[in-house]
């Protein structure tokens, strides 16, 4: 203790300050700096997790929207299925055409051609359809309207109307009820089968 007393006050202060600085340096180097590195690592990890969660949230919102759209479309799939003529239910299609003809007092001859290649989608087959119908002007117009509103999708490509004199026949009376004039219609269309 005597040797301690012999050291001057100036050296004592300098030594205490050096020990304090050394202790402070050790605290900073061994405790604070590793803690700051860990805090930065955790901050980066949290930011990455936040970005991942936002992406997952956006995907889930997209999936919810897709699910909602799918539910609305599912109800329409049956309607779309009805638009195509089923290959094993040809008789229903022919019967529907005959009913339209009978309803409108029109005689018809139906010719279904061979399948045409569909390059865009293998979901359906396209068959050419030719209908030769004969009836009065009004009956043929009603027949064509019923043909267009048929449940099955028929894409009419052309219609040729001809009367008894070779040209397009028009009704003679003002109300369009000339029942003696027979008109022939040659309808070329595509029908879609599945």
C-alpha positions in Angstrom: 0.0 0.0 0.0 2.9 2.2 0.6 4.0 1.9 -3.0 0.5 3.0 -4.0 0.8 6.1 -1.8 4.2 6.9 -3.4 2.6 7.2 -6.9 1.7 10.7 -7.7 -1.9 11.8 -8.0 -1.4 12.5 -11.6 -0.4 8.9 -12.3 -3.2 7.6 -10.2 -5.8 9.5 -12.2 -4.1 8.5 -15.5 -4.1 4.8 -14.5 -7.7 4.9 -13.3 -8.7 6.6 -16.6 -6.8 4.0 -18.6 -8.4 1.2 -16.7 -11.9 2.8 -17.2 -11.2 3.3 -21.0 -9.9 -0.3 -21.2 -13.1 -1.5 -19.4 -15.3 0.7 -21.7 -13.5 -0.7 -24.8 -14.0 -4.2 -23.6 -17.7 -3.6 -22.9 -18.1 -2.0 -26.4 -16.1 -4.7 -28.2 -17.4 -7.8 -26.4 -21.0 -6.8 -25.5 -22.4 -3.8 -27.5 -20.9 -4.6 -31.0 -22.1 -8.2 -31.0 -25.5 -7.0 -29.8 -25.7 -4.5 -32.6 -24.7 -7.2 -35.1 -27.4 -9.5 -33.7 -30.0 -6.6 -33.8 -29.2 -5.9 -37.5 -29.4 -9.6 -38.4 -32.8 -9.8 -36.6 -33.9 -6.6 -38.4 -33.0 -8.1 -41.8 -34.7 -11.3 -40.9 -37.9 -9.5 -39.9 -37.9 -7.4 -43.1 -37.5 -10.6 -45.1 -40.3 -12.3 -43.2 -42.5 -9.2 -43.8 -41.8 -9.3 -47.5 -42.6 -13.1 -47.6 -45.8 -12.6 -45.7 -46.9 -9.8 -48.0 -46.2 -12.0 -51.0 -48.2 -14.8 -49.4 -51.0 -12.5 -48.6 -51.1 -11.2 -52.2 -51.1 -14.8 -53.4 -53.9 -15.7 -51.0 -55.9 -12.8 -52.2 -55.3 -13.9 -55.8 -56.4 -17.4 -54.8 -59.6 -16.1 -53.1 -60.4 -14.1 -56.2 -59.7 -17.1 -58.4 -61.9 -19.2 -56.2 -64.7 -16.7 -56.4 -64.3 -16.6 -60.2 -64.2 -20.3 -60.4 -67.5 -20.6 -58.4 -69.2 -18.2 -60.8 -67.9 -20.1 -63.8 -68.9 -23.5 -62.4 -72.5 -22.5 -62.6 -72.1 -21.6 -66.3 -70.2 -24.8 -67.2 -73.5 -26.8 -67.4 -74.8 -24.1 -69.8 -71.7 -24.4 -71.9 -72.0 -28.2 -71.9 -75.5 -27.8 -73.3 -74.3 -25.7 -76.2 -72.2 -28.5 -77.6 -74.0 -31.4 -79.2 -73.0 -34.7 -77.5 -71.8 -37.3 -80.0 -73.9 -40.0 -78.4 -77.0 -37.8 -78.4 -77.3 -37.0 -82.1 -81.0 -38.0 -82.1 -81.8 -35.2 -79.6 -80.2 -32.6 -81.9 -82.1 -33.9 -85.0 -85.3 -34.1 -83.0 -84.9 -30.5 -81.9 -84.4 -29.4 -85.5 -87.5 -31.4 -86.5 -89.6 -29.8 -83.7 -88.6 -26.3 -84.9 -89.6 -27.2 -88.5 -92.9 -28.7 -87.4 -93.7 -25.7 -85.1 -93.1 -23.3 -88.0 -94.8 -25.5 -90.8 -91.5 -25.9 -92.7 -90.2 -29.0 -94.4 -86.5 -29.5 -94.2 -83.7 -31.8 -95.2 -80.7 -32.0 -92.9 -77.3 -33.1 -94.1 -74.4 -33.4 -91.6 -70.9 -33.5 -93.2 -67.7 -35.1 -92.0 -65.8 -33.7 -89.1 -63.5 -30.7 -89.8 -60.1 -30.4 -88.1 -60.1 -28.0 -85.2 -56.5 -26.7 -84.7 -57.1 -24.3 -81.8 -58.7 -26.5 -79.3 -59.3 -30.2 -79.1 -62.2 -29.6 -76.7 -64.8 -29.9 -79.5 -65.3 -31.1 -83.1 -66.8 -29.0 -85.9 -69.2 -30.6 -88.3 -70.6 -28.8 -91.4 -74.3 -28.7 -91.5 -76.6 -28.1 -94.5 -80.3 -27.6 -94.1 -82.6 -27.2 -97.0 -85.9 -25.8 -95.8 -89.1 -24.9 -97.6 -92.1 -23.0 -96.4 -93.8 -19.6 -96.6 -91.9 -16.4 -96.1 -93.2 -15.8 -92.6 -92.7 -19.4 -91.6 -89.1 -19.5 -92.8 -88.3 -16.3 -90.9 -89.8 -17.8 -87.7 -87.9 -21.0 -88.4 -84.6 -19.1 -88.8 -85.3 -17.2 -85.6 -86.0 -20.4 -83.7 -82.9 -21.9 -85.2 -80.8 -19.0 -83.9 -82.3 -19.4 -80.4 -81.8 -23.1 -80.3 -80.0 -24.4 -77.2 -77.2 -25.9 -79.3 -74.6 -23.6 -80.9 -75.0 -23.5 -84.6 -72.8 -21.0 -86.5 -74.8 -20.0 -89.7 -72.3 -19.2 -92.4 -74.8 -18.4 -95.3 -78.4 -18.4 -96.1 -79.7 -18.5 -99.7 -83.4 -17.8 -100.2 -85.1 -18.6 -103.5 -88.7 -18.5 -104.5 -90.8 -20.2 -107.1 -89.6 -17.8 -109.8 -85.9 -18.3 -109.1 -85.3 -15.0 -107.3 -85.9 -14.0 -103.7 -89.6 -14.2 -103.1 -91.3 -11.4 -101.1 -94.8 -11.5 -99.8 -97.4 -9.7 -102.0 -99.7 -8.4 -99.3 -98.9 -5.6 -96.9 -99.2 -7.7 -93.8 -96.8 -10.4 -95.2 -99.4 -13.2 -95.0 -99.2 -14.5 -98.6 -99.4 -18.2 -97.7 -99.3 -19.5 -101.3 -95.7 -18.4 -102.0 -93.3 -21.1 -101.2 -89.7 -20.2 -100.5 -86.7 -22.4 -100.3 -83.8 -21.7 -98.0 -80.4 -23.3 -98.2 -78.6 -22.8 -94.9 -75.0 -23.7 -94.5 -73.7 -23.7 -91.0 -71.2 -25.3 -88.6 -72.3 -27.4 -85.7 -70.1 -28.1 -82.7 -70.0 -31.5 -81.1 -68.3 -33.0 -78.1 
